Amino acid sequence: MNQTTMRRPLIAGNWKMNGSVAANALLLDCIRAGASGLAADLVVCVPAPYLAQAQAALSGSAVAWGGQDLSLHESGAFTGEVSGAMLRDFGCHFVIVGHSERRSLHGETDAIVADKARQALACGLTPIVCVGETLEEREAGQTEPVVSRQLRAVLAVLGQQLGKIVIAYEPVWAIGTGKTATPEMAQQVHAHLRALLVGVDSDAGSGVRLLYGGSVKPDNAHDLLEMDGIDGGLIGGASLKVEDFLAIAKSA
Ligand code: PEP
């Protein structure tokens, strides 16, 4: 059986630090209304203060919601942090882990990202683990070593839970820049990541959804998402515009 066709596409929106109660209400209602009958799963990862609003607006719909980060810790004196249990309390099924903005702006190392993925799973959340190279690393021919290192750190802590994660390949130079990897560039890295996954466990590794992220828009989504081995997208800016987000989801 072709393993690629077994993986249902996933389109995940990363709102980043955007939104307001008023703007979210319209966006969530329209996403809910537009989501039925899609061939892809949809999730929106919203800022923590808006989780209750997402839960109220999306409960009972085809759209899941999630967080953009979680604490390494279960509870306690960690001012400002949000635990995995708190995300679960608000009905989240997903959480983004190791986004490049967390790595570069908040000093998250491969080891921290791996621990966060493990903590997410321990809390019953599906981590969407982000990996990707900088422009400098790509130009130095280091793309595969960098994403391998990032992924191996996570694989090392997963034990039997490999099949429960999602991976997003997000070249750092393509995030929020309007520059996107060509479908062939993305596919090549996806094939490399897939080989690492199946090398650990061929069954579980074949089932892991591998998303592409980095300036995905309605006009490039189809070419990226039709590539064999690209199982969906992690969408930043375009996830804030309902027509764009749904158009991308329809391309999947
Ligand atoms: C992201 O934030 O993960 C992302 C891919 O952003 P954008 O789509 O805006 O490049």
Boltz pocket constraint, residues with backbone or C-beta under 6 A from the ligand:
constraints:
  - pocket:
      binder: B
      contacts: [[A, 14], [A, 16], [A, 99], [A, 170], [A, 174], [A, 175], [A, 176], [A, 177], [A, 178], [A, 213], [A, 214], [A, 215], [A, 216], [A, 234], [A, 235], [A, 236], [A, 237], [A, 238]]
      max_distance: 6.0
